[in-house]
Amino acid sequence: MSELELARIPAGVVALNDARRKEQRVVELEPFEIGVYPVTQEQLADVLGIPVEHPRRPASDLSWLRAVHFCNAASDWEGLDRVYLFDGEEVTWDTTADGYRLPTEAEWEFACRAGSTGPHYAPLADAAWTSADGVSSPQDIGGKLPNLNGLFDTLGNVWEWCWDLLDPARYDDYRVFRGGGFADDAWSVRASVRRGGAPRMHHDDVGLRLARGAFDTPGQAQGWSAQGDRERAVQDGPLPSGWTPRRR
């Protein structure tokens, strides 16, 4: 497999906004590693044994479930401990394992911002492939400016899956993706924008970026906790029109 190049991100603090709940929470992060680039079609093909058309483009049209399976397969490839445990389609994160995984959204935003406080770490035209470029598909990685962490394409090109649930009280098992895609306008291609989809959902502008980092706190790490997910699953406001909760 072609090299999975990771950057070391130091410990720090990031403030996450939840526009629907009108809440902000501050997350203290331990050091971690994250991909310098999104996972490419070539890397996906090497690990999963599938055809490749554009080796240097970000892998896309990937569901969240396929993304976490890829993380485990990449860990196997390099002899690392698997991070994800499966019971059918129920996925558990072993936070003490040191293999490849999806970043938490706190890790993702902290790494993307690289110390910047505005919506973009550089002028958007220089940092991201967006609808303003008039492209009709993901573009080769590394074609725009990196941020100060040395990361390319965190904004634009393809959205990137994270580990976290989007809003379990309203959207059940939807997972977060971040960063914006090649067909999105400037409003969507910002460091703080969060969207999501069901674990089997896939679109041609959603891919992934790998992370690594093990922690001594089972069931919680880097702004995420299983207990927090359970608490957020309790409905706390009016339901969207037509929404029905899953019976548990």
Steps between C-alpha positions, in 0.01 A plus 500: 500500500623851426610684811234628740672824597393637839573829675550524874256745657590629847262522794265796497152637552218543248151649538225313315168663408166323469277738305174308561546470874658847516778359712876526505730254672871523558705183445849441633690273262797274560761474222395289200591432139290572192544449127687765306263419213162333470520128422549462126339267251834322466528437875143374519559271202822359648337407830157388382605346168269709281559670164647851489428764234670811636774401746571851633141608555340464842308178548133594500150355469582324828252420774598549863490123549740447212725770641532330840557162333779663299656630823516145638632362172775763493591409859522133401720594203753669729474257793323743734223428747151532355310794641144402405299205628193383309179334610313492170480868408545618859850647528697555821820705526773344714660827610804314640597355159771673295390417146347718231166661567277791406569827681251629751342819378687692771829362365392575145409863565809566711725352231320687222513838672873475576473802729272705275183650645307584183300265278803422279871469571580686175302675225253235389602507134855415607408237760213298356339351191141632503215578261684821410759288317236351271628144537267202476691244708762480778842628398847357561615548858745777586393744231415783740686663788555300821418639843763572764483136617611398150161346419355519149137495389338516844271759342325421172567216256315233706322502834669276758331253732560533874425253778234706680124475484339806342201547733370170640181650643382598153699307245547166674827345375611773255875566509677832450694603192700822476677737265283553192532360150586598144138589416433710810501878532690707753228475765551124530878492463591625846687353795194506725231355271377156601277274295436129507335192362393148582778239532410344163462833319753580228548796267759590241631787716549316831828325587724462805825604666673260739604572857699315764527530875425269792375613839470360853131584536273219374178630348613861467770696322568829326162662558294184451348266757253213484325647803469834324341331200242337726420829669465684169264231374235625744269729306527858630283709272229502231539230238548583133187453292445134415777375729436180697742370762630145474345267757767370732 
